[in-house]
Amino acid sequence: MLEMLSLLACFACAEAASLPAPGGGTPVHVELVLAVDISQSMDEEEFALQRAGYVEALRHRDFINAVRSGTNGRIALAYFEWAGVVRDDGVIAWQVIDGEGSANAFADKIASRPFRSFRGTSISGALGFGTGLLEKSAFSAPRRVIDISGDGPNNTGRPVAAIRDAAVAEGIVINGLPILIRPSPSVSRLDRYYVDCVTGGDGSFVLPIYAASEFSTAIRRKLIQEVSGLADARSIRVQDAAPVDCLLGERLRQRFSDPYFPELDR
């Protein structure tokens, strides 16, 4: 376990070292990191729906009321986009959300970002980066959460389950939003993959999206659960109870991608 924690700390700190965080140890109800998939497996419609879902959720009155109802009436929020790697220009640094004005300002920053995508799907890299943001945050919170969305399994970087376990050992909760609007036949059980391999921690949950019409409501529901710490915010059961191979993505990459694209475009 010590070796695993050292690995995560080294990886996460290297990725997040240059990012500024507000000072003062401000107490907040929760520190929440939004990790958004922009890999090339996301088509333009899925990407637009995902972006609009987060923007609409942050502006929604129910989300703002959930923030205000917390112990301190405020949360700390950070956002980043990921694919095979996390790039510095894909990060929105920590901001206190304490009402309509600050929530709208954060939503504006997300809405104004250019649409783009990169090769690779490193969920483990995203979890490591999110952990680095939380470890370097200057806030004080009883709960620390990484909220990760994606439409495929980890296929590059460290094994995802090991990084997940190390983050959970540090008291971080990881929730998942697997996107199954147009699932690949080879990864049709992505919801089960997120349950078994990606999410974890006390009160963690998985909220799959099966149709484009579900995006906005699902993201809003997820953010409200994360901010409120609802007692019933538990893993959403998926019908297929058989466990999945947490190295599925790596095996698929070796079979279908590596012979033609041995290096990620960084």
Secondary structure, 3 states (H helix, E strand, C coil): CHHHHHHHHHHHHHHHCCCCCCCCCCECCCEEEEEEECECCCCHHHHHHHHHHHHHHHHCHHHHHHHHCCCCCCEEEEEEEECCCCCHHHEEEEEEECCHHHHHHHHHHHHCCCCCCECCCCHHHHHHHHHHHHHHCCCECCCEEEEEEECCCCCCCCCHHHHHHHHHHCCEEEEEEEECCCCCHHHCCHHHHHHHHHCECCCCCECCECCHHHHHHHHHHHHHHHHHCCCCCCCCCCCCCCCCCCCHHHHHHHHHCCCCCCCCCC
